[in-house]
């Protein structure tokens, strides 16, 4: 790893922080999974069924987790 300048409080980082989570491969995969799940539910399952709501919400939460973890890496976790 690179050495920090003497007196610097900045932590060493293995990877630089990123702000463009939409370009991450994991985020792109979550988008595809959400779209496929949503279309599957519309085509093959009854509207208003609790299973549909659960499946769509689970697929949607994948995107939230990827984008939410981005803020953890850049703000909170980097300072810990």
Rosetta blueprint (number, residue, H / E / L):
1 X L
2 X L
3 X L
4 X L
5 X L
6 X L
7 X L
8 X L
9 X L
10 X L
11 X L
12 X L
13 X L
14 X L
15 X L
16 X L
17 X L
18 X L
19 X L
20 X L
21 X H
22 X H
23 X H
24 X L
25 X H
26 X H
27 X H
28 X H
29 X H
30 X H
31 X H
32 X H
33 X H
34 X H
35 X H
36 X H
37 X H
38 X H
39 X H
40 X H
41 X H
42 X H
43 X H
44 X H
45 X L
46 X L
47 X L
48 X L
49 X L
50 X H
51 X H
52 X H
53 X H
54 X H
55 X H
56 X H
57 X H
58 X H
59 X H
60 X H
61 X H
62 X H
63 X H
64 X H
65 X H
66 X H
67 X H
68 X H
69 X H
70 X H
71 X H
72 X H
73 X H
74 X H
75 X H
76 X H
77 X H
78 X H
79 X H
80 X L
